[in-house]
Amino acid sequence: MIREKQEKTGLIIIDLTGPDGNAYALMAMAKRFAKQLGWKDQGAALINEMMSGDYEHLLEVFDNAFGEFVILER
């Protein structure tokens, strides 16, 4: 079936069990989101904080920063 493109609305969902759940992928997304949001340092401080602990800490920092529009699924 072929259909017209439909506008995406709503939250961004990231599957942590797939390739997007990789720590490096999450840091790249955080940098992109920070840039899109116009953060002065483009997310450098956030990335440093994400790297300052283990994977669970990285997820917590990411969720605190972007949880309003991103859902992380395990």
BELKAHU-V313338 format. One line per field, one symbol per residue. ss: DSSP state (~ for helix, > for strand, _ for the rest). Layout:
ss=???
//
This chain:
ss=___________>>>>___~~~_~~~~~~~~~~~~~~_______~~~~~~~____~~~~~~~~~~~~___>>>>_
//
